[in-house]
């Protein structure tokens, strides 16, 4: 179900939320840079050629794919409507911030490329913590912009961790293909980085890059 609370295209609500979306993109870019820097100098306590190390890395690849697909799924529903409607269908029926949730899943997949269980947890926690700040600012804005329908949505759906029992397929409405493409390109940053992780492993093994810390 989607509660329609429409505003004219010239309403400042649209442009105000756009600023928060730009902040989200900036946060995501900074996080990727930080995570990549951590991968440059970190290594797992499990040797790179062991089955444990390889299994963790492959699990991370699956998490990255899940994160990318999940972000696309969320965009199909939000599709530029976030500034004018309370979208409550699909992924938005189980969590208020599916884009952030799936970005965190992808970040956990990046952390797994160290071949470390701890890397998965640390990278996910760092990403979730950074997004939490953005989420709080967005919620404050949307409470004023969308009023009672959004407040009712807040009372029903969890902020971050999904509640699958609440799932409702809802209506995707109309969405802009450009937004879907932008989301795909954003998510592919995680995927394109995979070959770089292999190069980092090789450079560490050859001694070109120093290993400053190890994670279990």
VOFI-984861 format. One line per field, with one value per residue (C-alpha): residue number from 0; residue in one letter; x, y, z. Coordinates in nm, 4 decimals, padded with zeros to 6 digits. Example, Ala and Ser with C-alpha at 12.3 -4.5 7.8 and 13.67 -1.06 7.14 Angstrom:
paza: (0/1) $
nuro: (a/s) $
east: (01.2300/01.3670) $
north: (-00.4500/-00.1060) $
up: (00.7800/00.7140) $
This chain:
paza: (0/1/2/3/4/5/6/7/8/9/10/11/12/13/14/15/16/17/18/19/20/21/22/23/24/25/26/27/28/29/30/31/32/33/34/35/36/37/38/39/40/41/42/43/44/45/46/47/48/49/50/51/52/53/54/55/56/57/58/59/60/61/62/63/64/65/66/67/68/69/70/71/72/73/74/75/76/77/78/79/80/81/82/83/84/85/86/87/88/89/90/91/92/93/94/95/96/97/98/99/100/101/102/103/104/105/106/107/108/109/110/111/112/113/114/115/116/117/118/119/120/121/122/123/124/125/126/127/128/129/130/131/132/133/134/135/136/137/138/139/140/141/142/143/144/145/146/147/148/149/150/151/152/153/154/155/156/157/158/159/160/161/162/163/164/165/166/167/168/169/170/171/172/173/174/175/176/177/178/179/180/181/182/183/184/185/186/187/188/189/190/191/192/193/194/195/196/197/198/199/200/201/202/203/204/205/206/207/208/209/210/211/212/213/214/215) $
nuro: (x/x/x/x/x/x/x/x/x/x/x/x/x/x/x/x/x/x/x/x/x/x/x/x/x/x/x/x/x/x/x/x/x/x/x/x/x/x/x/x/x/x/x/x/x/x/x/x/x/x/x/x/x/x/x/x/x/x/x/x/x/x/x/x/x/x/x/x/x/x/x/x/x/x/x/x/x/x/x/x/x/x/x/x/x/x/x/x/x/x/x/x/x/x/x/x/x/x/x/x/x/x/x/x/x/x/x/x/x/x/x/x/x/x/x/x/x/x/x/x/x/x/x/x/x/x/x/x/x/x/x/x/x/x/x/x/x/x/x/x/x/x/x/x/x/x/x/x/x/x/x/x/x/x/x/x/x/x/x/x/x/x/x/x/x/x/x/x/x/x/x/x/x/x/x/x/x/x/x/x/x/x/x/x/x/x/x/x/x/x/x/x/x/x/x/x/x/x/x/x/x/x/x/x/x/x/x/x/x/x/x/x/x/x/x/x) $
east: (00.0000/00.1256/-00.0193/-00.0177/00.0757/00.1654/00.3390/00.3941/00.7244/00.8283/00.7814/01.1051/01.0423/01.1775/01.4936/01.5407/01.5420/01.7728/02.0353/02.0104/02.0409/02.3598/02.4892/02.4072/02.6119/02.8999/02.8903/02.8915/03.1902/03.3885/03.3092/03.4296/03.7542/03.8068/03.7285/03.9605/04.2409/04.1842/04.2103/04.5445/04.7172/04.5040/04.5154/04.3419/04.5023/04.3944/04.6522/04.5285/04.5556/04.3456/03.9867/03.8657/04.0106/03.8728/03.5303/03.5030/03.5987/03.3370/03.0748/03.1681/03.1125/02.7624/02.6967/02.8093/02.5737/02.2916/02.3597/02.3513/02.0306/01.8668/01.9470/01.7909/01.4822/01.4440/01.4858/01.2040/00.9713/01.1098/01.1687/01.1857/00.8668/01.0348/00.9912/00.6185/00.4739/00.5048/00.6205/00.5301/00.5495/00.8134/01.1365/00.9897/00.7269/00.9913/01.2444/01.2267/01.5741/01.6334/01.8893/02.1039/02.0463/02.1603/02.4552/02.5605/02.5282/02.7546/03.0036/03.0123/03.0963/03.3852/03.5104/03.5003/03.7621/04.0232/03.9309/03.8292/03.5094/03.6026/03.6366/03.2759/03.1495/03.3714/03.2935/02.9194/02.9246/03.1181/02.8763/02.5640/02.6974/02.7663/02.4255/02.2539/02.3514/02.2084/01.8906/01.8184/01.8523/01.6295/01.3599/01.3473/01.3029/01.0388/00.8320/00.7819/00.7491/00.5025/00.3254/00.0820/00.1132/00.4881/00.4533/00.2159/00.4724/00.7417/00.5292/00.4780/00.8006/01.1456/01.4130/01.6865/01.6723/01.4017/01.0911/00.9968/00.6591/00.5484/00.6165/00.3624/00.4285/00.2540/00.2755/00.5939/00.4085/00.6043/00.9778/01.2438/01.4846/01.7584/01.7307/01.7552/02.0664/02.2235/02.1591/02.3130/02.6236/02.6564/02.6354/02.8794/03.1509/03.1502/03.1711/03.4336/03.6593/03.6846/03.9786/04.1604/04.1256/04.3039/04.5860/04.6167/04.6451/04.9211/05.1075/05.0920/05.2176/05.5083/05.5982/05.5208/05.2496/05.3137/05.0642/05.0002/04.7332/04.5686/04.2086/04.0706) $
north: (00.0000/00.3480/00.6520/00.9401/01.2781/01.4664/01.7998/02.0177/01.9679/02.3166/02.2370/02.2781/01.9359/01.7701/01.9745/01.9577/01.5798/01.5904/01.7459/01.4497/01.2091/01.3867/01.3463/00.9747/00.9442/01.1328/00.9096/00.6004/00.7307/00.8132/00.4733/00.2941/00.4930/00.4130/00.0451/00.0222/00.1854/-00.0688/-00.3519/-00.2169/-00.2787/-00.5412/-00.9176/-01.2165/-01.4476/-01.7233/-01.7785/-01.6651/-02.0147/-02.1874/-02.2992/-02.0822/-01.7663/-01.8484/-01.9391/-01.6080/-01.4179/-01.6025/-01.5389/-01.1727/-01.1781/-01.3151/-01.0348/-00.7748/-00.9175/-00.9270/-00.5653/-00.4538/-00.6447/-00.5217/-00.1596/-00.2041/-00.3614/-00.0652/00.1822/00.0140/00.1137/00.4504/00.5663/00.9369/00.9290/00.9655/01.3399/01.3290/01.0024/00.7654/00.4486/00.1419/-00.1468/-00.4075/-00.3592/-00.0462/-00.2604/-00.4401/-00.1617/00.2139/00.2339/-00.0602/00.1307/00.1778/-00.1793/-00.3259/-00.0852/-00.2174/-00.5745/-00.4874/-00.3213/-00.6420/-00.8210/-00.5817/-00.6557/-01.0260/-00.9746/-00.9597/-01.3233/-01.2402/-01.2859/-00.9781/-00.7785/-00.8572/-00.7325/-00.4230/-00.3044/-00.3575/-00.1757/00.1183/00.1521/00.1158/00.3705/00.6299/00.5798/00.6023/00.9682/01.0359/00.8422/01.0510/01.3735/01.2389/01.1302/01.4729/01.6299/01.3820/01.4181/01.7836/01.7261/01.4346/01.4772/01.2255/00.9481/00.9343/00.9383/00.6413/00.4642/00.5339/00.3704/00.0532/-00.0261/-00.0656/00.1919/-00.0471/-00.4183/-00.5745/-00.7373/-00.9942/-01.0578/-00.7119/-00.7792/-00.6354/-00.6372/-00.3055/-00.1030/00.0024/00.2867/00.4637/00.5004/00.6799/00.4470/00.7048/00.6552/00.2787/00.3230/00.5562/00.3022/00.0259/00.2342/00.3187/-00.0477/-00.1599/00.0308/-00.2564/-00.5152/-00.3435/-00.3290/-00.7100/-00.7418/-00.4769/-00.6940/-00.9775/-00.7434/-00.6293/-00.9911/-01.0517/-00.7337/-00.8253/-01.1770/-01.0455/-00.7881/-00.4855/-00.3765/-00.3973/-00.5772/-00.3461/-00.5509/-00.8928/-00.9841/-01.3254) $
up: (00.0000/-00.0838/00.0862/-00.1597/-00.0198/-00.3358/-00.3685/-00.6736/-00.8518/-00.7463/-00.3779/-00.1787/-00.0219/-00.3354/-00.3379/00.0378/00.0321/-00.2670/-00.0423/00.1943/-00.0968/-00.2027/00.1514/00.1292/-00.1896/-00.0293/00.2788/00.0574/-00.1429/00.1726/00.3226/00.0106/00.0212/00.3901/00.3425/00.0440/00.2457/00.5232/00.2718/00.1489/00.4790/00.6526/00.6248/00.7741/01.0264/00.7851/00.5105/00.1640/00.0168/00.2855/00.2314/00.5206/00.3671/00.0220/00.1613/00.3462/00.0311/-00.1761/00.0898/00.0623/-00.3137/-00.2529/-00.0029/-00.2564/-00.5209/-00.2653/-00.1755/-00.5402/-00.6203/-00.3006/-00.3830/-00.7271/-00.5689/-00.3345/-00.6203/-00.8151/-00.5321/-00.4295/-00.7905/-00.7131/-00.5021/-00.1638/-00.1637/-00.2417/-00.1059/00.1846/00.0090/00.2146/-00.0335/-00.1111/00.0842/00.2427/00.4136/00.6227/00.6835/00.6417/00.4923/00.2557/00.0466/00.3564/00.4704/00.1393/00.1195/00.4590/00.3328/00.0391/00.2749/00.4802/00.1561/00.1027/00.4541/00.3752/00.1059/00.3801/00.4404/00.7957/00.9960/01.1974/00.8749/00.7863/01.1223/01.1383/00.7871/00.8341/01.1685/01.0236/00.7339/00.9507/01.2000/00.9311/00.7719/01.1094/01.1305/00.7840/00.8655/01.1737/00.9738/00.6961/00.9410/01.1002/00.7588/00.6392/00.9557/00.8686/00.4947/00.4889/00.8208/00.9703/00.7054/00.7578/01.1361/01.1126/00.8956/01.1564/01.4236/01.2194/01.0309/01.1917/01.1123/00.9991/01.0795/00.8581/01.0037/00.7396/00.9002/00.7817/00.4131/00.1708/-00.2034/-00.2508/-00.5690/-00.7474/-00.9154/-01.1873/-01.1622/-01.3620/-01.5465/-01.4895/-01.1133/-01.1561/-01.3707/-01.1141/-00.8396/-01.0501/-01.1197/-00.7495/-00.6563/-00.9227/-00.7397/-00.4898/-00.7679/-00.9829/-00.6794/-00.6617/-00.9060/-00.7028/-00.3916/-00.5688/-00.6694/-00.3089/-00.1913/-00.4429/-00.3474/00.0221/-00.0416/-00.2483/00.0153/-00.2019/00.0412/00.4156/00.6391/00.9332/01.1093/01.1021/01.1777/01.2805) $
